[in-house]
């Protein structure tokens, strides 16, 4: 979707935008279901990257305790608990720059993925940069989707991260898609970006070919010891709802995930996000290093709204490449 089209949506009165986004949502998602996803940090802290929002960077004095790659049995215990509590997607994150085929730690991750995929849930991983070979191995091991967020616009990105480039991220996304994995790709609001930065990020995401299978919309949760610990301009509920609505219109077949920052939202605000087009949440008491609403609180809200939990689809096929347009040059 072109930037000018996204800007026109952004300029609409909020209720007009919500009507548009709800119509798109109902055309593609008429099941009133919410996907419940659980996120587990299987390797915490000590990352060599300098992402200014992240407590896991070794370059920041966040006080976060560094933890080595979790034992497979411990991961499986958490995965089973997630499945039994209603999660249909189990996401595993590791604080690395990337992974390399043939290394001990990557072989351990592949072993974990194989066992988690046997539980009947969708499997998502976020391990940093991927080459073509690593992407194929993850796909063969049972990964359903690979998460690699763009965070913000290309123009604002150097203000947030300097140890890798925007094109590095796009290359990983292309490798994941070429391997046949679905892509989970979104951004973070509240990094000091402008509305234009947010729309430019969505323009890039919507132009992926194929489009992402899911789009997480995060709000910054300022972490002590990071350059953004004081936060920038706090994201208002209406800014968040507007971005969710535009994401729903720009990537109509994707699950739009209400992600980090939900602890700052009232139940009424979350309901507005669902109405705008969000149909997926991270579910469980903790994200990678941040708090999350309790399981029971989420279940109660879903019930009050007359919604239900989406069933898992571990055999989910990656979105098909569109023949109407060539692969985006930045992703080819």
C-alpha positions as a Markdown table, in Angstrom:
| # | Residue | x | y | z |
|---|---|---|---|---|
| 1 | Unk | 0.0 | 0.0 | 0.0 |
| 2 | Unk | 1.5 | 3.3 | -1.0 |
| 3 | Unk | 2.4 | 5.9 | 1.6 |
| 4 | Unk | -0.1 | 8.4 | 0.1 |
| 5 | Unk | -2.9 | 5.9 | 0.7 |
| 6 | Unk | -1.8 | 5.2 | 4.2 |
| 7 | Unk | -1.6 | 9.0 | 4.9 |
| 8 | Unk | -5.1 | 9.4 | 3.6 |
| 9 | Unk | -6.3 | 6.7 | 6.0 |
| 10 | Unk | -4.4 | 8.3 | 8.9 |
| 11 | Unk | -6.1 | 11.7 | 8.2 |
| 12 | Unk | -9.6 | 10.2 | 8.5 |
| 13 | Unk | -11.7 | 11.0 | 11.5 |
| 14 | Unk | -11.2 | 8.1 | 13.9 |
| 15 | Unk | -14.7 | 6.7 | 13.7 |
| 16 | Unk | -14.6 | 6.8 | 9.9 |
| 17 | Unk | -11.2 | 4.9 | 10.0 |
| 18 | Unk | -12.7 | 2.3 | 12.4 |
| 19 | Unk | -15.6 | 1.7 | 10.1 |
| 20 | Unk | -13.2 | 1.1 | 7.2 |
| 21 | Unk | -11.0 | -1.2 | 9.2 |
| 22 | Unk | -13.9 | -3.1 | 10.7 |
| 23 | Unk | -15.3 | -3.7 | 7.2 |
| 24 | Unk | -11.9 | -5.1 | 6.1 |
| 25 | Unk | -11.7 | -7.2 | 9.2 |
| 26 | Unk | -15.1 | -8.7 | 8.7 |
| 27 | Unk | -14.4 | -9.5 | 5.0 |
| 28 | Unk | -11.4 | -11.6 | 5.9 |
| 29 | Unk | -12.0 | -12.6 | 9.6 |
| 30 | Unk | -15.6 | -13.3 | 10.3 |
| 31 | Unk | -15.0 | -15.8 | 13.1 |
| 32 | Unk | -14.8 | -13.5 | 16.2 |
| 33 | Unk | -11.7 | -15.5 | 17.3 |
| 34 | Unk | -8.5 | -14.3 | 19.0 |
| 35 | Unk | -5.2 | -16.1 | 18.5 |
| 36 | Unk | -3.5 | -16.7 | 21.8 |
| 37 | Unk | 0.3 | -16.8 | 21.6 |
| 38 | Unk | 2.8 | -17.4 | 24.3 |
| 39 | Unk | 6.3 | -15.9 | 24.1 |
| 40 | Unk | 9.3 | -17.5 | 25.9 |
| 41 | Unk | 12.8 | -16.2 | 26.1 |
| 42 | Unk | 14.9 | -19.3 | 25.7 |
| 43 | Unk | 18.2 | -17.4 | 25.9 |
| 44 | Unk | 18.2 | -14.1 | 27.8 |
| 45 | Unk | 20.6 | -11.1 | 27.8 |
| 46 | Unk | 24.1 | -10.7 | 26.6 |
| 47 | Unk | 23.2 | -9.7 | 23.1 |
| 48 | Unk | 25.9 | -7.9 | 21.1 |
| 49 | Unk | 23.4 | -5.6 | 19.4 |
| 50 | Unk | 22.7 | -2.0 | 20.6 |
| 51 | Unk | 18.9 | -1.8 | 20.2 |
| 52 | Unk | 18.1 | 1.3 | 22.3 |
| 53 | Unk | 14.8 | -0.1 | 23.7 |
| 54 | Unk | 16.1 | -3.5 | 24.7 |
| 55 | Unk | 17.2 | -4.6 | 28.2 |
| 56 | Unk | 18.9 | -7.7 | 26.7 |
| 57 | Unk | 21.7 | -5.7 | 25.0 |
| 58 | Unk | 25.2 | -6.3 | 26.6 |
| 59 | Unk | 25.9 | -2.6 | 25.8 |
| 60 | Unk | 23.3 | -1.4 | 28.3 |
| 61 | Unk | 23.5 | -1.4 | 32.1 |
| 62 | Unk | 20.0 | -2.8 | 32.6 |
| 63 | Unk | 20.8 | -5.2 | 35.4 |
| 64 | Unk | 19.1 | -8.0 | 33.5 |
| 65 | Unk | 20.5 | -11.4 | 34.6 |
| 66 | Unk | 22.1 | -13.2 | 31.6 |
| 67 | Unk | 20.8 | -16.7 | 31.1 |
| 68 | Unk | 22.2 | -19.3 | 28.7 |
| 69 | Unk | 20.2 | -21.3 | 26.3 |
| 70 | Unk | 17.5 | -23.1 | 28.2 |
| 71 | Unk | 17.5 | -26.9 | 28.6 |
| 72 | Unk | 15.1 | -28.6 | 26.2 |
| 73 | Unk | 13.2 | -30.2 | 29.0 |
| 74 | Unk | 12.6 | -26.8 | 30.6 |
| 75 | Unk | 11.4 | -25.4 | 27.3 |
| 76 | Unk | 9.1 | -28.3 | 26.8 |
| 77 | Unk | 7.6 | -27.9 | 30.2 |
| 78 | Unk | 6.8 | -24.3 | 29.4 |
| 79 | Unk | 5.4 | -25.2 | 26.0 |
| 80 | Unk | 3.1 | -27.8 | 27.4 |
| 81 | Unk | 1.8 | -25.4 | 30.1 |
| 82 | Unk | 1.2 | -22.8 | 27.3 |
| 83 | Unk | -0.7 | -25.4 | 25.2 |
| 84 | Unk | -2.8 | -26.6 | 28.2 |
| 85 | Unk | -3.7 | -23.0 | 29.1 |
| 86 | Unk | -5.1 | -22.3 | 25.6 |
| 87 | Unk | -2.2 | -20.9 | 23.6 |
| 88 | Unk | -2.1 | -22.0 | 20.0 |
| 89 | Unk | 1.2 | -20.5 | 19.0 |
| 90 | Unk | 4.5 | -20.9 | 21.0 |
| 91 | Unk | 7.1 | -18.3 | 20.2 |
| 92 | Unk | 10.7 | -18.7 | 21.3 |
| 93 | Unk | 13.1 | -15.8 | 21.3 |
| 94 | Unk | 16.9 | -15.8 | 21.8 |
| 95 | Unk | 19.0 | -12.8 | 22.4 |
| 96 | Unk | 21.5 | -13.3 | 19.6 |
| 97 | Unk | 22.7 | -11.3 | 16.6 |
| 98 | Unk | 21.8 | -14.3 | 14.6 |
| 99 | Unk | 22.3 | -18.1 | 14.2 |
| 100 | Unk | 24.7 | -20.1 | 12.0 |
| 101 | Unk | 24.3 | -23.6 | 10.6 |
| 102 | Unk | 26.5 | -26.2 | 12.1 |
| 103 | Unk | 27.0 | -24.5 | 15.5 |
| 104 | Unk | 26.1 | -26.3 | 18.7 |
| 105 | Unk | 23.6 | -23.7 | 19.8 |
| 106 | Unk | 21.7 | -23.8 | 16.4 |
| 107 | Unk | 21.6 | -27.6 | 16.5 |
| 108 | Unk | 20.1 | -27.3 | 20.0 |
| 109 | Unk | 17.5 | -24.9 | 18.8 |
| 110 | Unk | 16.5 | -27.1 | 15.9 |
| 111 | Unk | 16.2 | -30.0 | 18.4 |
| 112 | Unk | 13.9 | -27.9 | 20.6 |
| 113 | Unk | 11.8 | -26.8 | 17.6 |
| 114 | Unk | 11.2 | -30.4 | 16.5 |
| 115 | Unk | 9.9 | -31.4 | 19.9 |
| 116 | Unk | 7.7 | -28.3 | 20.4 |
| 117 | Unk | 6.2 | -28.7 | 16.9 |
| 118 | Unk | 5.2 | -32.3 | 17.9 |
| 119 | Unk | 2.8 | -30.8 | 20.6 |
| 120 | Unk | 0.4 | -29.6 | 17.9 |
| 121 | Unk | 0.9 | -25.9 | 18.3 |
| 122 | Unk | 2.2 | -23.4 | 15.8 |
| 123 | Unk | 5.9 | -22.7 | 16.3 |
| 124 | Unk | 7.4 | -19.3 | 16.0 |
| 125 | Unk | 11.0 | -18.3 | 16.5 |
| 126 | Unk | 12.9 | -15.1 | 16.7 |
| 127 | Unk | 16.7 | -15.7 | 16.7 |
| 128 | Unk | 18.1 | -12.6 | 14.9 |
| 129 | Unk | 19.6 | -12.7 | 11.4 |
| 130 | Unk | 19.1 | -15.8 | 9.2 |
| 131 | Unk | 20.9 | -16.9 | 6.1 |
| 132 | Unk | 19.2 | -19.0 | 3.4 |
| 133 | Unk | 20.6 | -22.3 | 4.8 |
| 134 | Unk | 19.5 | -21.6 | 8.4 |
| 135 | Unk | 16.0 | -20.5 | 7.2 |
| 136 | Unk | 15.6 | -23.8 | 5.4 |
| 137 | Unk | 16.7 | -25.8 | 8.4 |
| 138 | Unk | 14.2 | -24.0 | 10.7 |
| 139 | Unk | 11.4 | -24.7 | 8.2 |
| 140 | Unk | 12.3 | -28.3 | 8.0 |
| 141 | Unk | 12.5 | -28.6 | 11.8 |
| 142 | Unk | 8.9 | -27.4 | 12.1 |
| 143 | Unk | 8.9 | -23.6 | 12.4 |
| 144 | Unk | 5.6 | -22.2 | 11.3 |
| 145 | Unk | 6.5 | -18.5 | 11.4 |
| 146 | Unk | 9.7 | -16.4 | 11.8 |
| 147 | Unk | 9.4 | -13.1 | 13.7 |
| 148 | Unk | 11.7 | -10.3 | 12.6 |
| 149 | Unk | 10.3 | -6.8 | 13.3 |
| 150 | Unk | 11.2 | -3.7 | 11.4 |
| 151 | Unk | 10.6 | -1.6 | 14.5 |
| 152 | Unk | 10.2 | 1.7 | 12.7 |
| 153 | Unk | 10.9 | 3.4 | 9.4 |
| 154 | Unk | 14.1 | 3.1 | 7.4 |
| 155 | Unk | 14.8 | 6.8 | 8.1 |
| 156 | Unk | 14.4 | 6.6 | 11.9 |
| 157 | Unk | 16.1 | 3.2 | 12.2 |
| 158 | Unk | 19.7 | 4.5 | 12.7 |
| 159 | Unk | 18.5 | 6.5 | 15.7 |
| 160 | Unk | 17.4 | 3.2 | 17.3 |
| 161 | Unk | 20.0 | 0.7 | 16.2 |
| 162 | Unk | 23.5 | 1.1 | 14.8 |
| 163 | Unk | 24.9 | -2.4 | 14.9 |
| 164 | Unk | 22.9 | -3.7 | 11.9 |
| 165 | Unk | 21.0 | -2.0 | 9.1 |
| 166 | Unk | 17.5 | -1.9 | 7.8 |
| 167 | Unk | 18.6 | -3.9 | 4.8 |
| 168 | Unk | 20.0 | -6.6 | 7.1 |
| 169 | Unk | 16.5 | -7.1 | 8.5 |
| 170 | Unk | 14.9 | -7.1 | 5.1 |
| 171 | Unk | 17.4 | -9.7 | 4.0 |
| 172 | Unk | 16.5 | -12.0 | 6.9 |
| 173 | Unk | 12.8 | -11.6 | 6.1 |
| 174 | Unk | 13.4 | -12.5 | 2.4 |
| 175 | Unk | 15.4 | -15.6 | 3.5 |
| 176 | Unk | 12.6 | -16.8 | 5.8 |
| 177 | Unk | 10.0 | -16.3 | 3.0 |
| 178 | Unk | 12.1 | -18.0 | 0.4 |
| 179 | Unk | 12.4 | -21.0 | 2.8 |
| 180 | Unk | 8.6 | -21.3 | 2.9 |
| 181 | Unk | 8.1 | -19.9 | 6.4 |
| 182 | Unk | 5.4 | -17.4 | 7.2 |
| 183 | Unk | 6.7 | -14.1 | 8.5 |
| 184 | Unk | 5.7 | -12.2 | 11.6 |
| 185 | Unk | 6.8 | -8.6 | 11.2 |
| 186 | Unk | 5.6 | -5.4 | 12.8 |
| 187 | Unk | 7.0 | -2.5 | 14.8 |
| 188 | Unk | 7.2 | -0.5 | 18.1 |
| 189 | Unk | 5.4 | 2.7 | 18.7 |
| 190 | Unk | 6.9 | 5.3 | 21.1 |
| 191 | Unk | 10.6 | 5.2 | 19.9 |
| 192 | Unk | 10.6 | 8.9 | 19.2 |
| 193 | Unk | 9.3 | 8.4 | 15.7 |
| 194 | Unk | 6.8 | 10.6 | 13.9 |
| 195 | Unk | 3.5 | 9.5 | 12.5 |
| 196 | Unk | 5.2 | 9.6 | 9.1 |
| 197 | Unk | 7.8 | 7.1 | 10.3 |
| 198 | Unk | 5.0 | 4.7 | 11.4 |
| 199 | Unk | 3.2 | 5.0 | 8.1 |
| 200 | Unk | 6.5 | 4.4 | 6.2 |
| 201 | Unk | 7.1 | 1.3 | 8.2 |
| 202 | Unk | 3.6 | 0.0 | 7.3 |
| 203 | Unk | 4.2 | 0.9 | 3.7 |
| 204 | Unk | 7.3 | -1.4 | 3.6 |
| 205 | Unk | 5.5 | -4.2 | 5.5 |
| 206 | Unk | 2.4 | -4.1 | 3.3 |
| 207 | Unk | 4.6 | -4.3 | 0.2 |
| 208 | Unk | 6.2 | -7.6 | 1.2 |
| 209 | Unk | 5.5 | -10.2 | -1.4 |
| 210 | Unk | 4.0 | -12.3 | 0.1 |
| 211 | Unk | 2.6 | -10.1 | 2.9 |
| 212 | Unk | 3.3 | -11.1 | 6.5 |
| 213 | Unk | 1.1 | -13.7 | 8.1 |
| 214 | Unk | 1.0 | -11.6 | 11.3 |
| 215 | Unk | 1.8 | -8.0 | 12.2 |
| 216 | Unk | 2.6 | -7.3 | 15.9 |
| 217 | Unk | 2.0 | -3.7 | 17.0 |
| 218 | Unk | 4.0 | -3.0 | 20.1 |
| 219 | Unk | 4.1 | 0.0 | 22.4 |
| 220 | Unk | 7.4 | 0.9 | 24.0 |
| 221 | Unk | 7.8 | -0.4 | 27.6 |
| 222 | Unk | 10.7 | 1.7 | 28.8 |
| 223 | Unk | 13.3 | -0.6 | 30.4 |
| 224 | Unk | 15.7 | 0.6 | 33.1 |
| 225 | Unk | 19.3 | 1.1 | 31.9 |
| 226 | Unk | 18.4 | 1.4 | 28.3 |
| 227 | Unk | 18.8 | 4.7 | 26.3 |
| 228 | Unk | 15.0 | 4.8 | 26.1 |
| 229 | Unk | 14.4 | 4.2 | 29.8 |
| 230 | Unk | 12.8 | 7.6 | 30.2 |
| 231 | Unk | 10.6 | 6.9 | 27.2 |
| 232 | Unk | 9.8 | 9.4 | 24.4 |
| 233 | Unk | 6.3 | 10.7 | 23.9 |
| 234 | Unk | 4.0 | 8.1 | 25.4 |
| 235 | Unk | 1.7 | 6.4 | 22.9 |
| 236 | Unk | -1.9 | 7.3 | 23.4 |
| 237 | Unk | -4.7 | 4.8 | 23.1 |
| 238 | Unk | -6.0 | 6.6 | 20.1 |
| 239 | Unk | -2.7 | 6.5 | 18.3 |
| 240 | Unk | -2.4 | 2.8 | 19.0 |
| 241 | Unk | -6.0 | 2.1 | 17.8 |
| 242 | Unk | -5.3 | 4.2 | 14.7 |
| 243 | Unk | -2.2 | 2.2 | 13.8 |
| 244 | Unk | -4.0 | -1.1 | 14.4 |
| 245 | Unk | -6.8 | 0.0 | 12.1 |
| 246 | Unk | -4.4 | 1.1 | 9.4 |
| 247 | Unk | -2.4 | -2.2 | 9.7 |
| 248 | Unk | -5.7 | -4.1 | 9.3 |
| 249 | Unk | -6.5 | -2.3 | 6.1 |
| 250 | Unk | -3.0 | -2.4 | 4.7 |
| 251 | Unk | -2.4 | -6.1 | 5.4 |
| 252 | Unk | -6.0 | -7.5 | 5.4 |
| 253 | Unk | -5.2 | -11.2 | 5.6 |
| 254 | Unk | -2.6 | -10.9 | 8.4 |
| 255 | Unk | -3.3 | -11.5 | 12.1 |
| 256 | Unk | -2.7 | -8.1 | 13.7 |
| 257 | Unk | -1.2 | -8.8 | 17.1 |
| 258 | Unk | -1.8 | -6.5 | 20.1 |
| 259 | Unk | 1.6 | -7.0 | 21.7 |
| 260 | Unk | 3.9 | -5.3 | 24.2 |
| 261 | Unk | 2.3 | -2.6 | 26.2 |
| 262 | Unk | -1.0 | -4.2 | 27.0 |
| 263 | Unk | -0.4 | -3.8 | 30.8 |
| 264 | Unk | -0.8 | -0.1 | 30.2 |
| 265 | Unk | -4.2 | -0.6 | 28.5 |
| 266 | Unk | -7.6 | -0.7 | 30.2 |
| 267 | Unk | -10.0 | -3.5 | 29.2 |
| 268 | Unk | -12.1 | -0.8 | 27.3 |
| 269 | Unk | -9.0 | 0.2 | 25.4 |
| 270 | Unk | -8.2 | -3.4 | 24.5 |
| 271 | Unk | -11.8 | -3.9 | 23.3 |
| 272 | Unk | -11.4 | -0.9 | 21.0 |
| 273 | Unk | -8.2 | -2.4 | 19.6 |
| 274 | Unk | -10.0 | -5.7 | 18.9 |
| 275 | Unk | -12.8 | -3.7 | 17.2 |
| 276 | Unk | -10.2 | -1.9 | 15.1 |
| 277 | Unk | -8.9 | -5.2 | 13.7 |
| 278 | Unk | -6.5 | -6.8 | 16.2 |
| 279 | Unk | -7.2 | -10.5 | 16.4 |
| 280 | Unk | -4.1 | -11.9 | 18.2 |
| 281 | Unk | -2.4 | -11.3 | 21.5 |
| 282 | Unk | 0.6 | -12.5 | 23.5 |
| 283 | Unk | -0.9 | -14.5 | 26.3 |
| 284 | Unk | 0.8 | -15.3 | 29.6 |
| 285 | Unk | 2.2 | -13.4 | 32.5 |
| 286 | Unk | 5.5 | -12.4 | 30.8 |
| 287 | Unk | 6.9 | -11.4 | 27.4 |
| 288 | Unk | 10.6 | -11.7 | 26.8 |
| 289 | Unk | 11.6 | -9.4 | 29.7 |
| 290 | Unk | 8.4 | -7.4 | 30.3 |
| 291 | Unk | 5.2 | -8.0 | 32.2 |
| 292 | Unk | 2.0 | -9.0 | 30.5 |
| 293 | Unk | -1.6 | -9.3 | 31.7 |
| 294 | Unk | -2.5 | -12.4 | 33.6 |
| 295 | Unk | -3.9 | -15.5 | 31.8 |
| 296 | Unk | -7.2 | -15.4 | 33.7 |
| 297 | Unk | -7.7 | -11.7 | 33.1 |
| 298 | Unk | -7.3 | -12.2 | 29.4 |
| 299 | Unk | -9.7 | -15.1 | 29.4 |
| 300 | Unk | -12.3 | -13.1 | 31.3 |
| 301 | Unk | -12.0 | -10.2 | 28.9 |
| 302 | Unk | -12.3 | -12.5 | 25.8 |
| 303 | Unk | -15.4 | -14.0 | 27.3 |
| 304 | Unk | -17.0 | -10.6 | 28.2 |
| 305 | Unk | -16.6 | -9.5 | 24.6 |
| 306 | Unk | -18.2 | -12.7 | 23.2 |
| 307 | Unk | -15.0 | -13.7 | 21.5 |
| 308 | Unk | -13.3 | -17.1 | 21.5 |
| 309 | Unk | -9.8 | -18.5 | 21.2 |
| 310 | Unk | -8.6 | -19.5 | 17.7 |
| 311 | Unk | -7.6 | -23.2 | 17.3 |
| 312 | Unk | -4.0 | -24.0 | 16.4 |
| 313 | Unk | -3.0 | -24.6 | 12.8 |
| 314 | Unk | 0.5 | -26.2 | 12.9 |
| 315 | Unk | 0.3 | -27.1 | 9.2 |
| 316 | Unk | -0.3 | -23.4 | 8.3 |
| 317 | Unk | 0.9 | -22.7 | 4.8 |
| 318 | Unk | 2.9 | -19.6 | 4.2 |
| 319 | Unk | 1.0 | -16.8 | 2.3 |
| 320 | Unk | 1.4 | -17.1 | -1.4 |
| 321 | Unk | 3.5 | -14.8 | -3.5 |
| 322 | Unk | 1.4 | -12.4 | -5.5 |
| 323 | Unk | 1.8 | -12.5 | -9.3 |
| 324 | Unk | 0.5 | -9.0 | -9.6 |
| 325 | Unk | 3.7 | -7.4 | -8.5 |
| 326 | Unk | 7.4 | -8.3 | -8.5 |
| 327 | Unk | 9.3 | -9.0 | -5.3 |
| 328 | Unk | 10.1 | -5.7 | -3.6 |
| 329 | Unk | 13.6 | -4.7 | -4.7 |
| 330 | Unk | 14.7 | -4.3 | -1.0 |
| 331 | Unk | 13.6 | -7.9 | -0.3 |
| 332 | Unk | 14.9 | -9.6 | -3.5 |
